[in-house]
Amino acid sequence: MNSTTPNSAAAHFATTTSWFRAAAPYIHAHSGAAFVIAFDGETIAADNFDNLIHDLAILNSLDIRLVLVFGARPQIENQCQQRNIPVKYHHGLRITDSASLEVARAVVGELRIAIESKLSSGLPQTPMADAHIRCVSGNLVTARPAGIIDGIDLGHTGEVRRIDTAGIQQQLNNGNMVLIPPLGYSLTGEVFNLSAEAIATAVATRLQADKLIFIGQSNTNLPREITLKQAADYQHPSLPAAVEACAAGVPRVHLLDRSIDGALLQELFSRDGAGTLISATSFETIRRATIEDVGGILELLQPLEQSGVLVKRSRELLEREIHHFTVMERDATIVACAALYPYPETQAAELACLAVSEDYRHQGRGKQLLLALEKQAKMAGWHNLYVLTTQTAHWFLELGFQASTISDLPMQKQALYNYQRNSSVFRKQLI
């Protein structure tokens, strides 16, 4: 007998429906895109690695072209220790002698086969059912020896010399997933041990991938978004590679915590994600509104209009007044807005329609938007900024406004004052 109650089934359906509706813009945006996804050896060894494989299968089914790069450091270290082979590093790079290279080749080969086998799974009632994923690998990375650094010979440790982008692109165009191990091959036929992060960065850069995603160590010490200018203020093992890729032209680089189940899907198909985004410019911008923003602004204003916080505005009125509005945009979604109505004859302006999406309140965005509008007003030469409010008086007082009177308003605004609403008047001097 099914133990699911009608109410719980309806709630589950509503949640699923809401998720799909929220994810739909991202599904459309990512279709046909090329992502390079790098995961370290610890991720492969984690209990939830099978779930990550399932999530990769979902991405593949959504026509997202995937290049997977995997690491193997802990697995190689473990085998070296079992064979009493010394494990040595210099500046984070393994010193690879002949014995440890033999271990690396064997370990990487086993991991590649294990990953391919998981990608070949097709059990019913799993995301892999009927997936039919074709996964290919090969000599796609040409390497050269890292050489001698500070007098230390790194042996068979190498660095990326060339990426066979044409070969990778051909496989992606054929609908295949590309799997790249942390090994490279020289023009003389030698094998070199490489950093998975270095390979992923090189592939994403030269392939001109839409995204580079690193799955590994926790990023709880990092903010949701980091620009290239801010990156120097933070530390994370994958951050240098992320910055390098972003500086070389990869639009967005993501750092995900391997311990968060489903982090990959959350990062790609929700507005706020589950990781850290590194981009050349801010993920969230403040700009003047355009006619295309009317729908998004109406969605922000409607709940506040219904609760009586704001006066209702029709779409037609908003379209006529759109040039007065400024919006805060986050990943192509309007999350806050405000308007500035000038009264040039008195060198004053009115701040109106300040609204922040419910999901983003109490995070400083209202203040940030207000400061941007104050800057606009100052640049226009206005000396006073007025605001009329019924429910947010204390917030404006905290931000430097002072109580004022109706008679202080510009005459044109006095004539439009709604005595039924009985709004409080506040003023802030801008000079």
C-alpha positions as CSV (number, residue, x, y, z in Angstrom):
1,M,0.0,0.0,0.0
2,N,1.3,3.4,-0.9
3,S,2.0,5.4,2.3
4,T,2.2,8.7,0.6
5,T,-0.7,10.9,1.6
6,P,-2.5,13.1,-1.0
7,N,-1.3,16.2,0.8
8,S,2.3,15.1,0.8
9,A,2.1,14.1,-2.8
10,A,0.6,17.4,-3.8
11,A,3.3,19.3,-1.9
12,H,6.0,17.2,-3.6
13,F,4.4,17.9,-7.0
14,A,4.3,21.6,-6.2
15,T,7.9,21.7,-5.1
16,T,9.0,19.7,-8.2
17,T,7.0,22.0,-10.5
18,S,8.4,25.1,-8.9
19,W,11.9,23.8,-9.3
20,F,11.5,23.0,-13.0
21,R,10.0,26.4,-13.6
22,A,12.9,28.1,-11.8
23,A,15.4,25.9,-13.6
24,A,13.9,26.3,-17.1
25,P,15.9,29.5,-18.1
26,Y,19.2,27.8,-17.1
27,I,18.3,24.6,-19.0
28,H,17.7,26.7,-22.1
29,A,20.8,28.8,-21.6
30,H,23.1,25.7,-21.0
31,S,21.9,23.7,-24.0
32,G,24.7,23.2,-26.4
33,A,27.3,24.7,-24.1
34,A,30.7,23.2,-23.5
35,F,31.7,22.6,-19.8
36,V,35.0,21.4,-18.5
37,I,34.5,19.6,-15.2
38,A,37.5,18.7,-13.0
39,F,37.2,16.5,-10.0
40,D,40.1,15.3,-7.7
41,G,40.9,11.9,-6.4
42,E,39.2,12.5,-3.1
43,T,36.0,13.2,-5.0
44,I,36.3,9.8,-6.8
45,A,36.9,8.1,-3.4
46,A,33.9,9.8,-1.7
47,D,30.7,7.9,-0.9
48,N,28.6,10.2,-3.1
49,F,30.7,9.8,-6.3
50,D,28.0,7.7,-7.9
51,N,25.6,10.6,-7.4
52,L,28.0,12.9,-9.2
53,I,28.1,10.4,-12.1
54,H,24.3,10.4,-12.2
55,D,24.3,14.2,-12.3
56,L,26.8,14.2,-15.2
57,A,24.4,11.9,-17.0
58,I,21.6,14.4,-16.5
59,L,23.8,17.2,-17.9
60,N,24.6,15.0,-20.9
61,S,20.9,14.4,-21.5
62,L,20.3,18.1,-21.6
63,D,22.6,18.5,-24.5
64,I,25.5,19.9,-22.5
65,R,28.8,19.0,-23.9
66,L,31.2,17.7,-21.2
67,V,34.9,17.3,-20.9
68,L,35.8,15.5,-17.6
69,V,39.3,15.8,-16.1
70,F,40.1,13.6,-13.1
71,G,42.8,13.6,-10.5
72,A,44.4,10.7,-8.7
73,R,46.8,12.2,-6.0
74,P,45.5,10.2,-2.9
75,Q,45.2,7.0,-4.9
76,I,48.8,7.3,-6.2
77,E,50.1,8.2,-2.7
78,N,48.3,5.2,-1.2
79,Q,49.9,2.8,-3.7
80,C,53.3,4.4,-3.3
81,Q,53.1,4.0,0.5
82,Q,52.1,0.3,0.2
83,R,55.1,-0.3,-2.0
84,N,57.5,1.8,0.2
85,I,58.1,4.3,-2.6
86,P,58.9,7.7,-1.1
87,V,56.3,10.4,-1.8
88,K,58.0,13.8,-2.4
89,Y,56.6,17.2,-3.5
90,H,58.2,20.5,-4.5
91,H,56.1,23.6,-4.7
92,G,53.0,21.4,-4.8
93,L,54.3,19.3,-7.7
94,R,55.0,15.6,-7.3
95,I,58.6,14.5,-7.8
96,T,57.9,11.6,-10.1
97,D,60.7,9.1,-10.3
98,S,60.5,5.9,-12.5
99,A,58.9,3.8,-9.7
100,S,56.2,6.4,-8.8
101,L,55.5,6.9,-12.6
102,E,54.8,3.2,-12.9
103,V,52.4,3.5,-9.9
104,A,50.7,6.5,-11.5
105,R,50.2,4.8,-14.8
106,A,48.6,1.8,-13.1
107,V,46.4,3.8,-10.8
108,V,45.2,6.3,-13.5
109,G,44.4,3.4,-15.8
110,E,42.3,1.7,-13.1
111,L,40.5,4.9,-12.3
112,R,39.8,5.7,-15.9
113,I,38.3,2.2,-16.4
114,A,36.2,2.6,-13.2
115,I,34.8,6.0,-14.3
116,E,34.0,4.6,-17.8
117,S,32.2,1.7,-16.3
118,K,30.1,3.9,-14.1
119,L,29.3,6.1,-17.1
120,S,28.2,2.9,-18.9
121,S,25.7,1.9,-16.2
122,G,22.1,1.8,-17.2
123,L,20.2,0.5,-14.2
124,P,16.5,1.2,-14.2
125,Q,15.0,3.8,-11.7
126,T,18.3,5.8,-11.8
127,P,19.3,8.9,-13.8
128,M,21.6,6.5,-15.8
129,A,18.6,4.5,-17.2
130,D,18.7,4.5,-21.0
131,A,21.4,7.1,-20.9
132,H,23.7,5.4,-23.5
133,I,26.6,7.7,-22.8
134,R,29.6,7.4,-25.1
135,C,32.7,8.3,-23.2
136,V,36.0,8.6,-25.1
137,S,39.6,9.2,-24.0
138,G,43.0,9.2,-25.8
139,N,46.2,11.0,-26.4
140,L,44.6,14.5,-26.3
141,V,47.3,16.1,-24.1
142,T,50.8,16.7,-25.2
143,A,53.2,17.3,-22.4
144,R,56.8,18.3,-21.7
145,P,59.0,17.8,-18.6
146,A,58.6,20.3,-15.8
147,G,62.4,20.1,-15.6
148,I,64.5,21.3,-12.7
149,I,63.1,23.9,-10.3
150,D,65.3,25.4,-7.5
151,G,67.8,22.7,-8.2
152,I,65.2,19.9,-7.8
153,D,64.7,17.6,-10.7
154,L,60.9,16.8,-10.9
155,G,61.6,13.7,-13.0
156,H,58.6,12.5,-14.9
157,T,56.4,15.3,-13.7
158,G,55.3,17.3,-16.7
159,E,53.4,20.4,-17.8
160,V,50.9,20.9,-20.5
161,R,52.4,21.7,-23.9
162,R,49.5,21.4,-26.3
163,I,45.8,20.4,-26.2
164,D,44.2,18.6,-29.1
165,T,41.3,20.9,-29.2
166,A,40.3,19.8,-32.7
167,G,40.1,16.2,-31.5
168,I,38.1,17.1,-28.4
169,Q,35.7,19.3,-30.4
170,Q,35.1,16.5,-32.9
171,Q,34.1,14.1,-30.1
172,L,31.9,16.7,-28.5
173,N,30.2,17.4,-31.9
174,N,29.6,13.7,-32.2
175,G,27.7,13.7,-28.9
176,N,30.5,12.0,-26.9
177,M,31.7,12.8,-23.4
178,V,35.5,13.3,-23.3
179,L,37.4,11.8,-20.3
180,I,41.0,13.1,-19.7
181,P,43.3,11.5,-17.1
182,P,46.1,13.4,-15.4
183,L,48.7,12.1,-17.8
184,G,50.3,13.6,-20.9
185,Y,52.5,12.3,-23.7
186,S,55.5,13.9,-25.2
187,L,56.5,14.0,-28.9
188,T,59.2,11.4,-28.1
189,G,56.6,9.0,-26.7
190,E,57.3,9.6,-23.0
191,V,54.6,9.6,-20.4
192,F,54.4,12.4,-17.8
193,N,52.4,12.9,-14.6
194,L,50.4,16.1,-14.8
195,S,48.2,18.2,-12.5
196,A,44.5,17.6,-13.3
197,E,43.9,21.3,-12.5
198,A,46.5,22.4,-15.0
199,I,45.0,20.1,-17.7
200,A,41.5,21.4,-17.0
201,T,42.6,25.0,-17.1
202,A,44.4,24.5,-20.4
203,V,41.5,22.6,-22.0
204,A,38.9,25.1,-20.9
205,T,41.0,28.0,-22.1
206,R,41.9,26.6,-25.5
207,L,38.5,25.0,-26.1
208,Q,36.9,28.4,-25.2
209,A,34.6,26.5,-22.9
210,D,31.5,28.2,-21.5
211,K,32.3,27.1,-18.0
212,L,35.1,25.5,-16.0
213,I,34.0,23.7,-12.8
214,F,36.4,22.4,-10.1
215,I,34.9,19.9,-7.7
216,G,37.0,19.3,-4.6
217,Q,37.8,20.9,-1.3
218,S,35.3,22.8,0.8
219,N,34.7,26.4,-0.2
220,T,32.9,27.5,3.0
221,N,35.6,30.2,3.6
222,L,34.8,31.8,0.2
223,P,32.0,34.2,-0.7
224,R,29.4,33.3,-3.3
225,E,31.1,35.4,-6.0
226,I,34.7,36.6,-6.5
227,T,35.9,38.9,-9.3
228,L,39.5,38.7,-10.5
229,K,40.3,41.9,-8.6
230,Q,39.1,40.3,-5.3
231,A,40.7,36.9,-5.8
232,A,44.0,37.9,-4.1
233,D,42.1,38.3,-0.8
234,Y,41.2,34.7,-0.6
235,Q,42.8,31.3,-0.4
236,H,41.7,27.9,-1.9
237,P,43.7,25.2,-3.6
238,S,41.8,25.6,-6.9
239,L,41.6,29.4,-6.8
240,P,44.9,30.1,-8.7
241,A,43.8,27.8,-11.5
242,A,40.4,29.4,-11.6
243,V,41.8,32.9,-11.8
244,E,44.2,31.8,-14.5
245,A,41.4,30.4,-16.6
246,C,39.1,33.3,-16.0
247,A,41.9,35.8,-16.9
248,A,42.5,33.8,-20.1
249,G,38.9,34.2,-21.3
250,V,36.8,31.5,-19.7
251,P,33.6,33.5,-18.8
252,R,32.8,31.7,-15.5
253,V,34.7,29.3,-13.3
254,H,33.0,27.6,-10.4
255,L,34.4,26.0,-7.2
256,L,32.2,23.3,-5.7
257,D,32.5,21.3,-2.4
258,R,32.6,17.6,-3.1
259,S,30.8,16.9,0.2
260,I,27.6,18.7,-0.9
261,D,25.5,16.1,-2.7
262,G,23.9,17.6,-5.8
263,A,26.1,20.7,-5.7
264,L,26.7,20.5,-9.5
265,L,23.0,20.7,-10.3
266,Q,22.3,23.4,-7.7
267,E,25.1,25.5,-9.1
268,L,24.0,25.2,-12.7
269,F,20.2,25.3,-12.4
270,S,19.5,27.8,-9.5
271,R,20.1,31.5,-9.3
272,D,22.2,31.4,-6.1
273,G,24.0,28.1,-6.7
274,A,25.9,26.1,-4.2
275,G,29.5,27.1,-4.8
276,T,31.8,30.0,-5.5
277,L,31.7,31.8,-8.9
278,I,34.9,33.5,-10.3
279,S,34.3,35.9,-13.1
280,A,36.1,38.8,-14.7
281,T,33.2,41.2,-13.7
282,S,30.6,41.2,-11.0
283,F,27.9,38.6,-11.1
284,E,25.5,41.3,-9.8
285,T,25.2,44.7,-11.5
286,I,23.3,47.9,-11.0
287,R,22.3,49.6,-14.2
288,R,19.6,51.9,-15.7
289,A,16.4,50.1,-16.6
290,T,15.2,49.5,-20.2
291,I,11.8,48.6,-21.6
292,E,12.8,44.9,-21.5
293,D,12.9,45.1,-17.7
294,V,9.2,46.1,-17.2
295,G,8.1,42.5,-16.6
296,G,10.8,41.9,-14.0
297,I,10.1,45.2,-12.2
298,L,6.3,44.4,-12.1
299,E,7.1,41.1,-10.4
300,L,9.1,42.9,-7.7
301,L,6.5,45.6,-7.1
302,Q,3.4,43.4,-7.1
303,P,3.7,41.9,-3.6
304,L,4.5,45.3,-2.1
305,E,1.6,46.9,-3.9
306,Q,-0.7,44.1,-2.6
307,S,0.4,44.7,1.0
308,G,0.0,48.5,0.6
309,V,3.7,49.3,1.0
310,L,3.8,50.8,-2.5
311,V,1.2,52.5,-4.7
312,K,0.0,50.3,-7.5
313,R,1.4,51.1,-11.0
314,S,0.0,49.8,-14.2
315,R,2.2,48.3,-16.9
316,E,1.4,51.2,-19.2
317,L,2.5,53.8,-16.6
318,L,5.7,51.8,-15.8
319,E,6.5,51.6,-19.5
320,R,6.2,55.4,-19.8
321,E,8.3,56.0,-16.7
322,I,10.9,53.3,-17.2
323,H,13.7,55.8,-17.9
324,H,13.4,56.9,-14.2
325,F,14.2,53.4,-13.0
326,T,17.4,51.7,-12.0
327,V,17.6,47.9,-11.4
328,M,19.9,45.5,-9.7
329,E,20.4,42.4,-11.9
330,R,21.7,39.1,-10.8
331,D,22.3,36.4,-13.5
332,A,19.8,38.0,-15.9
333,T,17.1,38.4,-13.2
334,I,16.0,41.6,-11.7
335,V,16.3,41.3,-7.9
336,A,15.9,45.0,-6.9
337,C,14.7,48.3,-8.4
338,A,14.1,51.9,-7.5
339,A,13.1,55.1,-9.3
340,L,14.3,58.6,-9.2
341,Y,11.9,61.4,-10.2
342,P,13.6,64.8,-10.7
343,Y,12.2,68.2,-9.8
344,P,14.8,70.4,-11.5
345,E,13.2,73.7,-10.5
346,T,14.0,73.0,-6.9
347,Q,17.2,71.0,-7.5
348,A,15.6,68.0,-5.8
349,A,14.5,64.5,-6.6
350,E,12.1,61.9,-5.2
351,L,13.2,58.3,-4.5
352,A,10.3,55.9,-5.2
353,C,9.5,52.3,-5.8
354,L,12.4,50.9,-3.9
355,A,11.8,47.2,-3.9
356,V,14.0,44.1,-3.2
357,S,13.1,40.5,-4.1
358,E,11.9,38.6,-1.0
359,D,14.8,36.1,-1.6
360,Y,17.4,38.8,-1.3
361,R,16.2,41.1,1.5
362,H,18.2,41.8,4.7
363,Q,21.5,41.4,2.7
364,G,22.3,45.0,2.1
365,R,21.0,45.3,-1.5
366,G,18.5,48.0,-0.6
367,K,21.2,50.2,0.8
368,Q,23.5,49.4,-2.1
369,L,20.8,50.5,-4.6
370,L,20.0,53.6,-2.6
371,L,23.7,54.7,-2.6
372,A,23.8,54.2,-6.4
373,L,20.7,56.5,-6.8
374,E,22.2,59.1,-4.4
375,K,25.3,59.1,-6.7
376,Q,23.1,59.6,-9.7
377,A,21.3,62.5,-8.0
378,K,24.5,64.2,-7.0
379,M,25.9,63.9,-10.5
380,A,22.7,65.5,-11.8
381,G,23.3,68.5,-9.5
382,W,20.3,67.8,-7.2
383,H,20.7,69.0,-3.6
384,N,17.9,67.2,-1.8
385,L,16.5,63.7,-2.0
386,Y,12.9,63.1,-0.8
387,V,11.1,59.9,0.0
388,L,7.6,59.2,1.0
389,T,6.9,56.0,3.0
390,T,4.3,54.4,5.2
391,Q,6.2,51.4,6.6
392,T,9.9,51.8,6.3
393,A,10.6,55.1,8.2
394,H,13.2,53.7,10.5
395,W,15.2,52.2,7.6
396,F,15.5,55.6,5.9
397,L,16.3,57.3,9.2
398,E,19.2,54.8,9.7
399,L,20.5,55.8,6.3
400,G,20.7,59.5,6.9
401,F,17.3,60.8,6.0
402,Q,15.5,63.2,8.3
403,A,11.9,63.7,9.0
404,S,10.4,66.5,6.9
405,T,6.9,67.9,6.0
406,I,4.6,68.0,3.1
407,S,5.2,71.7,2.7
408,D,8.9,71.0,2.2
409,L,8.2,69.0,-1.0
410,P,8.5,70.5,-4.4
411,M,5.2,72.2,-5.3
412,Q,4.6,69.8,-8.1
413,K,4.9,66.8,-5.7
414,Q,2.7,68.6,-3.1
415,A,-0.1,68.7,-5.6
416,L,0.2,64.9,-6.1
417,Y,0.4,64.1,-2.4
418,N,-2.1,61.3,-1.4
419,Y,-3.6,62.4,1.9
420,Q,-5.5,59.1,2.2
421,R,-2.2,57.1,2.4
422,N,-0.8,59.7,4.8
423,S,2.8,58.9,3.9
424,S,5.6,60.2,6.1
425,V,8.0,62.6,4.3
426,F,11.8,62.3,4.7
427,R,14.6,64.3,3.2
428,K,18.3,63.8,2.8
429,Q,20.7,66.6,1.8
430,L,23.2,65.4,-0.8
431,I,25.7,68.3,-0.5
